[in-house]
């Protein structure tokens, strides 16, 4: 709770306290989402509403969503023996070839 940006514009009202108690595991992501919203959105009318929605819906900042998608893609390609390792923006194929991550992600789409 100490990470929540409490300002005159953002108050820890009863609804926020209730939401944090119910969705405790989502709180760090919701805080990061709110901070990103403050940095990137043109105007935020209700900080409390953004935080509550983010907490209830387990929203995360855009960068965390991208990292999650890359992780899911890497796990799928490794399981299917398409790649064997990843370092930064480079993946390695079973024959040792280093290929740019974005190129491989376009070439191999995750299939369930």
Rosetta blueprint (number, residue, H / E / L):
1 X L
2 X L
3 X L
4 X L
5 X L
6 X L
7 X E
8 X L
9 X L
10 X E
11 X L
12 X L
13 X L
14 X H
15 X H
16 X H
17 X H
18 X H
19 X H
20 X H
21 X H
22 X H
23 X L
24 X H
25 X H
26 X H
27 X H
28 X H
29 X H
30 X H
31 X H
32 X H
33 X H
34 X H
35 X H
36 X H
37 X H
38 X H
39 X H
40 X H
41 X L
42 X L
43 X L
44 X L
45 X L
46 X L
47 X H
48 X H
49 X H
50 X H
51 X H
52 X H
53 X H
54 X H
55 X H
56 X H
57 X L
58 X L
59 X L
60 X L
61 X L
62 X H
63 X H
64 X H
65 X H
66 X H
67 X H
68 X H
69 X H
70 X H
71 X H
72 X H
73 X H
74 X H
75 X H
76 X H
77 X H
78 X H
79 X H
80 X L
81 X L
82 X L
83 X L
84 X L
85 X E
86 X E
87 X E
88 X L
89 X L
90 X E
91 X E
92 X E
93 X L
94 X L
95 X L
96 X L
97 X L
98 X E
99 X E
100 X E
101 X H
102 X H
103 X H
104 X H
105 X H
106 X H
107 X H
108 X L
109 X L
110 X L
111 X L
112 X L
